[in-house]
């Protein structure tokens, strides 16, 4: 009996002392989302293949594995990296961890994508922030991008949360 109580106490202590990065993946179809694409968004990439954005600023301090981050680079291939020296947009996804993968990155939909021009909807990567301090959310969204290996288009987003008690990011 004492062993069960001791196990329960150890379990409770470990639950409340573990500090880990959180990751939340949400997949859906249809038109209902937790946020809406905003016309006032900032286009950070449009047109091109295997391209990276310029360095983008997060409008608040973001904690990534215990490090304070204020800037990122977006790839046309569905990820962001906090490695500000990155010069290549890596289109070939692989099992992680891998020395061939982008470093210090969050992957929304890592694949060989194209920001095709000439379609009815502009293929682009946009960013916008919503909410009020200290509960702002910075969104990086791949808007109507075209997979190289298939037909159609896709939307994916990474949301960075200002409030450290919520999820650090989700896809």
N, C-alpha and C positions, 0 to 999 in steps of 0.2 A: 504494500500500500504506500509506504514511504517513497518507494522508487517511482511510483506513478506521480505523486505530488512533486517530487524533485524534477522529473521529466517535464511536467506541465510548467513549472516555474522557469526552467531553462528555456523552454520553447517560447514562453511569453517574453522573456528578457531578450532573446534573439530576434523576435519579431519587431520589437520596438527599438533595437539598436542597429539593425542592418540599414545601411545607407547605400542605395544603388541607383543608377540611372534608370529611368523608366522609359519604356517604349510602348506605344499603343498604336496598333494598326487597325484602321477602320476601312472596310470595303463596303461599297453600296452601289446600287443602281437607282436610276430615277433622278428627280430634280431636288429632293430635299437634302440639305446639308446643314452643318452646324454654323456655317457662315456663308455669305454670298460673295461671288466674284465682284469686285468693286471697280467701277468704271474709272475711279480716281487712282487706280493702281499705277505703280511705277514699272514700266517695261524695262527689264534688265537684260534680256536677250531676245532677239527676233531675227529670223532668217539665218540659215547656216547649219552646218553639220560639223560635229567635233569642235565646238567652240565653248569657251568659258566667258563668264561675265567679268566685268571689272570688279574690284573689291567693293562690296556692299556693306553698309553700316546697319547694324541692329540698333533700334532706337532706345535700347535699355541694355543693361548688363545681363548676359545669359550664362548660366553655369553649365559647362559640358565636362563631365567627369571631374568635377572639382576645380576646373579652370574657368576663370572669367573670360568670356568671349564677347567681343563687340563688333566683329566683322566676319564676313564669309565670302566665298566665291561660288557662284552657281554654275552648274554644267548643263548643257543641252541634253545630256543623257540621264537626267532624272536624279541628281544628287547635289548636295552642297558640301563644300569642304571648308574647314577652318584653317587649312594649310594655305596661307596667303602667298606662298612661293610657287603654288601649282601653276603649270604652264600647259598641261595637256588634259583634254577632256577624254577620260577613259570610258570607252563605249562597251567594253567586253566585261560583263559581270562574271564573277567567279565566286567560289565558296570562300567565306571569310572565316578566319583571318587569312590574308594573302599578301605577300610582298608586291603583287601586281595590282592591288586595289588602291584607290585613292586613300590617303591617310587623313585622320581626324575628320571623318565624313559622316553624314547622315544620308541614307539612301531612301528616296521616295519610291522610285520605279527605275532602278538601275538597269538600263538596256540601251541598245543602239537606237537612239531617237534622232529625228530630223525636225528642225524648225522650218518646215516647208513654206514657201511663199506662193502666192497665187491662189490659195484656197479661199472659200467663202468666209472662213473665220481665220483670223491671223494666228498662226502658230507662234507662241512666245512664252517666255518665262517672265512672270510678273511678281512683284512683291507689294504688300500693303500691310498696315498695322491697324488693328481695331482694339477697342476697349480703352479704359482710362487707368492711369498709374494708380496703384502698383499691379494692376491686373491686365496689362496689355498682352496682345498676341501678335507676333510678327509672322506673316504668311509668305511663303515662297511657293508659287503655283506654276506648274507646267500646264499651260492652257492650250488645249486642242493640238497637242504635238503628235507627230506621225511616226509610228514604229517603222524602222527600216525593213524588218523581216516580215511585215504583214500589211494588212490593209486597215483602214479605219483611222481612228485617232483616240487619244486618251487624255485624261485630266488626272493630275496627281498633285498633292500639296504636302508641304512640311510646315507645321506650325510650331513656333518657338514661344514658350510661355515665360513671361516676366516673373510670375509668382513662383518661388521655389517649392512651395508645398504641393503644387499640382504637378502633372506630368511635365517633364522637361521639354519634350517634343512629342508629336505624334504624326502619323502619316495618314 
